Amino acid sequence: MSETVVVVVPDADILASTVAARLVIKIIDAQAAHGSASVVLTGGRVAAKVLRSVRELPASAAIDWSRVDLWWGDERYLPSGDPDRNETQAREALLDELPLDPARVHAMPASDGPDGGDAIAAAGRYAGELAAAAGPGAGPLPRFDVLMLGVGEDGHVASLFPDHPVLQETGTTAATFDSPKPPPVRVTLTLPTIQSADEVWLIAAGPDKAAPIGTVLSGGHLPAANATGVHRTLWLLDKAAAANVPAQP
Ligand SMILES: O=C(O)[C@H](O)[C@@H](O)[C@H](O)[C@H](O)COP(=O)(O)O
């Protein structure tokens, strides 16, 4: 049975540093339990702040980074190295400083890669990489210890936007076209894939997130409402983003 917990901290800087601390401990615990850790990264401003905060944490030295698998929840379908790619931003914020195993950094395909402009083929390629990581006979997805998501002003998560056909996708990945948040073409994990994660962390800061988060945590139906973890769903918010959250029991 999944539990939902809402954690509110004073401001965006404290949010980034506390999420970074939580992530470091989660990775350490996962490595102790499983021998490795599997983390799904997200894009956006708050995500980059979290990754930059990890760099400042002495405790991150307790992580064997060579035994961390990194995945992405979504990616802007742009050429490799494009500054707007989530992978580029994550590498600049943290990843390029870490002794990661390159084979365990699973970036989503780029538009100058083998699939060219075919984002559907690119999504299929990533689905294949996920299945390969799951191992033979283990189903289409590897274990995800924590899947992090930013939350859009419209209540989107990853590249799953309100009233968008991509919400109906039942495979493990999909291509999003006509995204209301530029760029228009993206590759994304689907809701079923997000829901396979042991823990899902929804991370948001700022007053422009108060309305969608208040809607979702009051029972409203936006994509973020379906971003739940198998064992735990954490809403990690600053006070401004939590302004409309109903009083917790
Ligand atoms: O590719 C993307 O744009 C992100 O994955 C997207 O889902 C993001 O996480 C939210 O839009 C929140 O972004 P901010 O934290 O910058 O508001």
The ligand as a Gaussian input file, in Angstrom:
#p B3LYP/6-31G(d) Opt

LIG

0 1
 O       11.508000      18.516000     -19.575000
 C       10.918000      19.201000     -18.735000
 O       10.585000      20.365000     -18.932000
 C       10.661000      18.651000     -17.368000
 O       10.889000      17.353000     -17.222000
 C        9.341000      19.122000     -16.836000
 O        8.443000      18.080000     -16.512000
 C        9.690000      19.926000     -15.596000
 O       10.150000      19.033000     -14.568000
 C        8.525000      20.719000     -15.104000
 O        8.044000      21.507000     -16.177000
 C        8.950000      21.635000     -13.941000
 O        9.965000      22.478000     -14.393000
 P       10.501000      23.658000     -13.415000
 O       11.058000      22.967000     -12.192000
 O       11.575000      24.359000     -14.218000
 O        9.313000      24.545000     -13.097000

